[in-house]
Structures are given as C-alpha cells and as structure tokens.
Amino acid sequence: MKRIAVSSFKGGTAKTSTSLNIAAAFAKFHKKKVLLIDFDAQANLTTGLGYDPDEHDSMAGVLQGEKKIEDVVLHTHIKNLDLIPADTWLERVEVTGSLAADRYSHERLRAVLSNIDYDIVIIDTPPSLSWLTESALIASDYSLVCATPEFYSVKGLERLGQFMDNLSHRNPLEVIGVALSFWNPRGKSNNEFQELIDHTFPGKLLDAKVRRDIQVSEASIHGKSIFEVFPKSRAAEDYKSLSKELLKRMYTQTNSKLDFEQEDASNFSSSKSSSVLEHGAIS
C-alpha cells in the first residue's frame, strides 16, 4: 500500500483538484483500489465529489477512538475509489477528547491506516503547516507537493521543504514530486520558476504539468472528476499523464529500495558465512 499526502503551504495551488483527479485516474485507468481522505476542514474535496460534509462523519471520530475507519468510508460513484469526507470538527480535533491529552496524537492517523486494504491512499491536507498536515505527512510514505508558476506559491515551497525535512529526520518521508498546475507552456518566467523549485526540491519537479483549464472547476461543480464530465479536455489529458508519472516514480523507488534491501541482506549473509568458516564452525 502506498500512502501519499498531497500538500501545499498556501491555497490556490489546485491541491484538492490534483488529489481528486489523480485518485480518479489511478482507479479508472490503472485499476488501483484507492482511498481518498479529505483531511481539510474546508471539505472542498468532499463537496468536489458531490457529498455534503454536514451529512457524513469524518476521520475525526476515528482519531478520537469513537468510530472504526470502515464506519466513515463512502463508496463513490467511481469504481475502486472510496472517500473519507471532512467536516468542521477536523479543524480543532487535536485539542478535543482523547487527542488533547495525547502527546503523540499526531501519530494516530498512521496507526489507523496501518491495516486497511487499499493499493493507494491519498490524503488531501490543509494549505498550512498545521497538526493535520503534520499527521498526514507522518502517516504517509510520500508527499506530493502542489504549486503554481507564480512567485508566492514557489516561495512558499521553501518553508514547506524545511517543515518536511525536519519531519523526515524522525519519520521516513519521500517527496515523490512537485506538481505544477495552471501551467502556461509559453509563460515568460517558466524557467525561473522551475529553477526555484529545483533549488528547493532537487530533481522532484514532475514532467507532467496541468495546464490552465476552466473545465476543472466546472467538473467539481458537478461533483465529479474531470474524466467523467470533460474526458477530452486538456486537463483530463494532463492529469492522466501525471498519474502515470507518479505510478512510475512510486514503483521504481520501491523496487530500488527492495533491491537494495535484498543486496544488503545477501551481503550480511555472506559476511556471516565467512565469519563462521573463519572460526572453524563448518568443516
């Protein structure tokens, strides 16, 4: 199971649209069993999939130990795609109930997600460096960073990068990539923005970029993904390309890690055998 926290230091970076549409692409085109978690009290992801956040329970009750995770999962209209919605309770969940007295409360989400049966879990985080964001990053294997090609968005990546770096010293976390939205291929400052991103997250800028397309927001009004409402749009094409690139990075990194671990185990075994031979335990 791969767990991805989709994050940004500021709003307006298409973070929620990216979460929704790459999840839909994973489920629809790559046949992955996907769980989307709306971990932002604004609940834009929840409404973007056609649900009223006031009518459903969020992850808050699960983190408080009052509900099981299966009690809050919604099966969406997209095959293989489930959702845990958000509500306003999430905004102050860490200072209420059992979480308030738990000094390790930010690790609860990781424990909750440890035994669920999905191929990919995507967590849409708030556009801030809050308890919710920290919990999502700790619970994840990867972070997908969202940005737009404009000054304040790119500068905000520096603080987000420092925040993630501090977390990674205690909890393993890999930045799988930086996704750029509202992309204009002919933008005059494209090279400068890409250089700034590469300075903060070297080698992480994704090749697939999502071009500006009003049909993304129009699809969310319908409570559906871009693939269901505007399947021929340029945004649909871009999100499909983005999903392919992310899958390639996830599984290439995983295979490389497995190869390294197997090689390390093999070296340890050879070293142990050599030691035994040297001490005369084997004739």
Contacts in CASP RR format, 6 or more apart in sequence:
PFRMAT RR
TARGET T0000
AUTHOR 0000-0000-0000
METHOD contacts of the structure
MODEL  1
MKRIAVSSFKGGTAKTSTSLNIAAAFAKFHKKKVLLIDFDAQANLTTGLG
YDPDEHDSMAGVLQGEKKIEDVVLHTHIKNLDLIPADTWLERVEVTGSLA
ADRYSHERLRAVLSNIDYDIVIIDTPPSLSWLTESALIASDYSLVCATPE
FYSVKGLERLGQFMDNLSHRNPLEVIGVALSFWNPRGKSNNEFQELIDHT
FPGKLLDAKVRRDIQVSEASIHGKSIFEVFPKSRAAEDYKSLSKELLKRM
YTQTNSKLDFEQEDASNFSSSKSSSVLEHGAIS
1 116 0 8 1.000
1 118 0 8 1.000
1 119 0 8 1.000
1 120 0 8 1.000
1 121 0 8 1.000
2 119 0 8 1.000
2 120 0 8 1.000
2 121 0 8 1.000
2 141 0 8 1.000
2 142 0 8 1.000
2 250 0 8 1.000
2 254 0 8 1.000
3 113 0 8 1.000
3 120 0 8 1.000
3 121 0 8 1.000
3 123 0 8 1.000
3 139 0 8 1.000
3 140 0 8 1.000
3 141 0 8 1.000
3 142 0 8 1.000
4 120 0 8 1.000
4 121 0 8 1.000
4 122 0 8 1.000
4 123 0 8 1.000
4 140 0 8 1.000
4 141 0 8 1.000
4 142 0 8 1.000
4 143 0 8 1.000
4 144 0 8 1.000
4 176 0 8 1.000
4 246 0 8 1.000
5 123 0 8 1.000
5 125 0 8 1.000
5 133 0 8 1.000
5 136 0 8 1.000
5 137 0 8 1.000
5 139 0 8 1.000
5 140 0 8 1.000
5 142 0 8 1.000
5 143 0 8 1.000
5 144 0 8 1.000
6 15 0 8 1.000
6 18 0 8 1.000
6 19 0 8 1.000
6 122 0 8 1.000
6 123 0 8 1.000
6 124 0 8 1.000
6 125 0 8 1.000
6 143 0 8 1.000
6 144 0 8 1.000
6 146 0 8 1.000
7 15 0 8 1.000
7 125 0 8 1.000
7 133 0 8 1.000
7 136 0 8 1.000
7 137 0 8 1.000
7 143 0 8 1.000
7 144 0 8 1.000
7 145 0 8 1.000
7 146 0 8 1.000
7 160 0 8 1.000
8 15 0 8 1.000
8 125 0 8 1.000
8 127 0 8 1.000
8 145 0 8 1.000
8 146 0 8 1.000
8 147 0 8 1.000
8 153 0 8 1.000
8 160 0 8 1.000
9 127 0 8 1.000
9 128 0 8 1.000
9 129 0 8 1.000
9 156 0 8 1.000
9 157 0 8 1.000
9 159 0 8 1.000
9 160 0 8 1.000
10 127 0 8 1.000
10 152 0 8 1.000
10 153 0 8 1.000
10 156 0 8 1.000
11 127 0 8 1.000
12 127 0 8 1.000
12 148 0 8 1.000
12 153 0 8 1.000
13 127 0 8 1.000
13 146 0 8 1.000
13 147 0 8 1.000
13 148 0 8 1.000
13 153 0 8 1.000
13 181 0 8 1.000
14 146 0 8 1.000
14 148 0 8 1.000
14 181 0 8 1.000
14 182 0 8 1.000
14 210 0 8 1.000
14 216 0 8 1.000
15 124 0 8 1.000
15 125 0 8 1.000
15 127 0 8 1.000
15 146 0 8 1.000
16 40 0 8 1.000
16 44 0 8 1.000
16 45 0 8 1.000
16 48 0 8 1.000
16 124 0 8 1.000
17 181 0 8 1.000
17 216 0 8 1.000
17 217 0 8 1.000
17 220 0 8 1.000
18 144 0 8 1.000
18 146 0 8 1.000
18 179 0 8 1.000
18 181 0 8 1.000
18 210 0 8 1.000
18 239 0 8 1.000
18 242 0 8 1.000
19 36 0 8 1.000
19 45 0 8 1.000
19 122 0 8 1.000
19 124 0 8 1.000
20 36 0 8 1.000
20 45 0 8 1.000
20 48 0 8 1.000
20 49 0 8 1.000
20 124 0 8 1.000
20 220 0 8 1.000
20 225 0 8 1.000
21 216 0 8 1.000
21 225 0 8 1.000
21 226 0 8 1.000
21 227 0 8 1.000
21 235 0 8 1.000
21 239 0 8 1.000
22 122 0 8 1.000
22 144 0 8 1.000
22 239 0 8 1.000
22 242 0 8 1.000
22 243 0 8 1.000
22 246 0 8 1.000
23 34 0 8 1.000
23 36 0 8 1.000
23 81 0 8 1.000
23 120 0 8 1.000
23 122 0 8 1.000
24 78 0 8 1.000
24 81 0 8 1.000
24 225 0 8 1.000
24 226 0 8 1.000
24 227 0 8 1.000
24 228 0 8 1.000
24 239 0 8 1.000
25 227 0 8 1.000
25 239 0 8 1.000
25 240 0 8 1.000
25 242 0 8 1.000
25 243 0 8 1.000
26 32 0 8 1.000
26 34 0 8 1.000
26 119 0 8 1.000
26 120 0 8 1.000
26 243 0 8 1.000
26 247 0 8 1.000
27 33 0 8 1.000
27 34 0 8 1.000
27 78 0 8 1.000
27 79 0 8 1.000
27 80 0 8 1.000
27 81 0 8 1.000
28 78 0 8 1.000
28 79 0 8 1.000
28 80 0 8 1.000
28 81 0 8 1.000
28 225 0 8 1.000
28 227 0 8 1.000
29 240 0 8 1.000
29 243 0 8 1.000
30 243 0 8 1.000
30 244 0 8 1.000
30 247 0 8 1.000
31 80 0 8 1.000
32 80 0 8 1.000
32 119 0 8 1.000
32 120 0 8 1.000
33 80 0 8 1.000
33 117 0 8 1.000
33 118 0 8 1.000
33 119 0 8 1.000
33 120 0 8 1.000
34 80 0 8 1.000
34 81 0 8 1.000
34 82 0 8 1.000
34 118 0 8 1.000
34 119 0 8 1.000
34 120 0 8 1.000
34 121 0 8 1.000
34 122 0 8 1.000
35 73 0 8 1.000
35 82 0 8 1.000
35 83 0 8 1.000
35 84 0 8 1.000
35 116 0 8 1.000
35 118 0 8 1.000
35 120 0 8 1.000
35 121 0 8 1.000
35 122 0 8 1.000
36 45 0 8 1.000
36 49 0 8 1.000
36 76 0 8 1.000
36 81 0 8 1.000
36 82 0 8 1.000
36 83 0 8 1.000
36 84 0 8 1.000
36 122 0 8 1.000
36 124 0 8 1.000
37 59 0 8 1.000
37 83 0 8 1.000
37 84 0 8 1.000
37 121 0 8 1.000
37 122 0 8 1.000
37 123 0 8 1.000
37 124 0 8 1.000
37 136 0 8 1.000
38 44 0 8 1.000
38 45 0 8 1.000
38 46 0 8 1.000
38 53 0 8 1.000
38 58 0 8 1.000
38 83 0 8 1.000
38 84 0 8 1.000
38 85 0 8 1.000
38 86 0 8 1.000
38 124 0 8 1.000
39 59 0 8 1.000
39 86 0 8 1.000
39 90 0 8 1.000
39 123 0 8 1.000
39 124 0 8 1.000
39 125 0 8 1.000
39 126 0 8 1.000
39 132 0 8 1.000
39 135 0 8 1.000
39 136 0 8 1.000
40 86 0 8 1.000
40 90 0 8 1.000
40 124 0 8 1.000
40 125 0 8 1.000
40 126 0 8 1.000
40 127 0 8 1.000
40 132 0 8 1.000
41 86 0 8 1.000
41 87 0 8 1.000
41 88 0 8 1.000
41 89 0 8 1.000
41 90 0 8 1.000
41 91 0 8 1.000
41 126 0 8 1.000
41 132 0 8 1.000
42 86 0 8 1.000
42 126 0 8 1.000
43 53 0 8 1.000
43 85 0 8 1.000
43 86 0 8 1.000
43 87 0 8 1.000
43 88 0 8 1.000
44 220 0 8 1.000
45 83 0 8 1.000
45 85 0 8 1.000
45 86 0 8 1.000
45 124 0 8 1.000
46 52 0 8 1.000
46 53 0 8 1.000
46 56 0 8 1.000
46 83 0 8 1.000
46 85 0 8 1.000
46 86 0 8 1.000
47 53 0 8 1.000
47 220 0 8 1.000
47 223 0 8 1.000
48 220 0 8 1.000
48 223 0 8 1.000
48 224 0 8 1.000
49 76 0 8 1.000
49 83 0 8 1.000
49 223 0 8 1.000
49 224 0 8 1.000
50 223 0 8 1.000
50 224 0 8 1.000
51 74 0 8 1.000
51 83 0 8 1.000
51 85 0 8 1.000
53 85 0 8 1.000
53 86 0 8 1.000
53 87 0 8 1.000
53 88 0 8 1.000
54 87 0 8 1.000
56 72 0 8 1.000
56 74 0 8 1.000
56 85 0 8 1.000
56 87 0 8 1.000
57 67 0 8 1.000
57 71 0 8 1.000
57 72 0 8 1.000
57 85 0 8 1.000
57 87 0 8 1.000
58 72 0 8 1.000
58 84 0 8 1.000
58 85 0 8 1.000
58 86 0 8 1.000
58 87 0 8 1.000
58 89 0 8 1.000
58 90 0 8 1.000
59 69 0 8 1.000
59 72 0 8 1.000
59 84 0 8 1.000
59 86 0 8 1.000
59 90 0 8 1.000
59 109 0 8 1.000
59 112 0 8 1.000
60 87 0 8 1.000
60 89 0 8 1.000
60 90 0 8 1.000
60 93 0 8 1.000
61 67 0 8 1.000
61 72 0 8 1.000
61 89 0 8 1.000
61 93 0 8 1.000
62 68 0 8 1.000
62 69 0 8 1.000
62 71 0 8 1.000
62 72 0 8 1.000
62 112 0 8 1.000
63 93 0 8 1.000
63 99 0 8 1.000
63 105 0 8 1.000
63 108 0 8 1.000
63 109 0 8 1.000
63 112 0 8 1.000
64 93 0 8 1.000
64 96 0 8 1.000
64 97 0 8 1.000
64 98 0 8 1.000
64 99 0 8 1.000
65 98 0 8 1.000
69 84 0 8 1.000
69 112 0 8 1.000
69 113 0 8 1.000
69 116 0 8 1.000
72 84 0 8 1.000
72 85 0 8 1.000
73 82 0 8 1.000
73 83 0 8 1.000
73 84 0 8 1.000
74 82 0 8 1.000
74 83 0 8 1.000
74 84 0 8 1.000
74 85 0 8 1.000
75 82 0 8 1.000
76 82 0 8 1.000
76 83 0 8 1.000
77 224 0 8 1.000
78 225 0 8 1.000
78 228 0 8 1.000
82 118 0 8 1.000
89 96 0 8 1.000
90 132 0 8 1.000
93 99 0 8 1.000
93 132 0 8 1.000
94 100 0 8 1.000
94 105 0 8 1.000
94 106 0 8 1.000
94 131 0 8 1.000
94 132 0 8 1.000
94 135 0 8 1.000
99 105 0 8 1.000
99 108 0 8 1.000
102 108 0 8 1.000
105 131 0 8 1.000
105 135 0 8 1.000
106 131 0 8 1.000
106 134 0 8 1.000
106 135 0 8 1.000
106 138 0 8 1.000
107 135 0 8 1.000
107 138 0 8 1.000
108 135 0 8 1.000
109 135 0 8 1.000
109 136 0 8 1.000
109 138 0 8 1.000
109 139 0 8 1.000
110 135 0 8 1.000
110 138 0 8 1.000
110 139 0 8 1.000
112 139 0 8 1.000
113 121 0 8 1.000
113 139 0 8 1.000
121 140 0 8 1.000
123 136 0 8 1.000
123 139 0 8 1.000
123 140 0 8 1.000
125 132 0 8 1.000
125 133 0 8 1.000
125 136 0 8 1.000
125 137 0 8 1.000
126 132 0 8 1.000
126 133 0 8 1.000
129 159 0 8 1.000
129 160 0 8 1.000
129 163 0 8 1.000
133 163 0 8 1.000
134 167 0 8 1.000
137 143 0 8 1.000
137 164 0 8 1.000
137 167 0 8 1.000
137 171 0 8 1.000
137 173 0 8 1.000
138 167 0 8 1.000
138 171 0 8 1.000
138 173 0 8 1.000
140 173 0 8 1.000
141 172 0 8 1.000
141 173 0 8 1.000
141 174 0 8 1.000
142 173 0 8 1.000
142 174 0 8 1.000
142 175 0 8 1.000
142 176 0 8 1.000
142 250 0 8 1.000
143 164 0 8 1.000
143 173 0 8 1.000
143 174 0 8 1.000
143 175 0 8 1.000
143 176 0 8 1.000
143 177 0 8 1.000
144 175 0 8 1.000
144 176 0 8 1.000
144 177 0 8 1.000
144 179 0 8 1.000
144 246 0 8 1.000
145 157 0 8 1.000
145 160 0 8 1.000
145 161 0 8 1.000
145 175 0 8 1.000
145 177 0 8 1.000
145 178 0 8 1.000
145 179 0 8 1.000
145 201 0 8 1.000
145 204 0 8 1.000
146 178 0 8 1.000
146 179 0 8 1.000
146 181 0 8 1.000
147 153 0 8 1.000
147 154 0 8 1.000
147 157 0 8 1.000
147 178 0 8 1.000
147 179 0 8 1.000
147 180 0 8 1.000
147 181 0 8 1.000
147 197 0 8 1.000
148 180 0 8 1.000
148 181 0 8 1.000
148 182 0 8 1.000
149 180 0 8 1.000
149 182 0 8 1.000
149 183 0 8 1.000
149 184 0 8 1.000
149 187 0 8 1.000
149 189 0 8 1.000
149 190 0 8 1.000
149 193 0 8 1.000
150 193 0 8 1.000
154 193 0 8 1.000
154 196 0 8 1.000
154 197 0 8 1.000
155 196 0 8 1.000
157 178 0 8 1.000
157 196 0 8 1.000
157 197 0 8 1.000
157 200 0 8 1.000
157 201 0 8 1.000
158 200 0 8 1.000
161 175 0 8 1.000
161 200 0 8 1.000
161 201 0 8 1.000
164 173 0 8 1.000
164 175 0 8 1.000
167 173 0 8 1.000
174 253 0 8 1.000
175 201 0 8 1.000
175 204 0 8 1.000
176 204 0 8 1.000
176 246 0 8 1.000
176 249 0 8 1.000
176 250 0 8 1.000
176 253 0 8 1.000
177 201 0 8 1.000
177 204 0 8 1.000
177 205 0 8 1.000
177 206 0 8 1.000
177 246 0 8 1.000
177 249 0 8 1.000
178 197 0 8 1.000
178 201 0 8 1.000
178 204 0 8 1.000
178 205 0 8 1.000
178 206 0 8 1.000
179 206 0 8 1.000
179 208 0 8 1.000
179 209 0 8 1.000
179 210 0 8 1.000
179 242 0 8 1.000
180 193 0 8 1.000
180 197 0 8 1.000
180 205 0 8 1.000
180 206 0 8 1.000
180 209 0 8 1.000
180 210 0 8 1.000
181 209 0 8 1.000
181 210 0 8 1.000
181 212 0 8 1.000
182 210 0 8 1.000
182 211 0 8 1.000
182 212 0 8 1.000
183 209 0 8 1.000
183 210 0 8 1.000
183 211 0 8 1.000
183 212 0 8 1.000
183 238 0 8 1.000
184 190 0 8 1.000
184 211 0 8 1.000
184 212 0 8 1.000
185 211 0 8 1.000
194 205 0 8 1.000
197 204 0 8 1.000
197 205 0 8 1.000
198 204 0 8 1.000
198 205 0 8 1.000
206 242 0 8 1.000
206 245 0 8 1.000
206 246 0 8 1.000
207 245 0 8 1.000
208 238 0 8 1.000
208 241 0 8 1.000
208 242 0 8 1.000
208 244 0 8 1.000
208 245 0 8 1.000
209 238 0 8 1.000
210 216 0 8 1.000
210 235 0 8 1.000
210 238 0 8 1.000
210 239 0 8 1.000
210 242 0 8 1.000
211 234 0 8 1.000
211 235 0 8 1.000
211 238 0 8 1.000
213 233 0 8 1.000
213 234 0 8 1.000
213 235 0 8 1.000
213 238 0 8 1.000
215 226 0 8 1.000
215 229 0 8 1.000
215 230 0 8 1.000
215 233 0 8 1.000
215 235 0 8 1.000
216 226 0 8 1.000
216 235 0 8 1.000
218 229 0 8 1.000
218 230 0 8 1.000
219 225 0 8 1.000
219 226 0 8 1.000
219 228 0 8 1.000
219 229 0 8 1.000
219 230 0 8 1.000
222 228 0 8 1.000
222 229 0 8 1.000
226 233 0 8 1.000
226 235 0 8 1.000
226 236 0 8 1.000
226 239 0 8 1.000
227 236 0 8 1.000
227 239 0 8 1.000
227 240 0 8 1.000
230 236 0 8 1.000
276 282 0 8 1.000
END
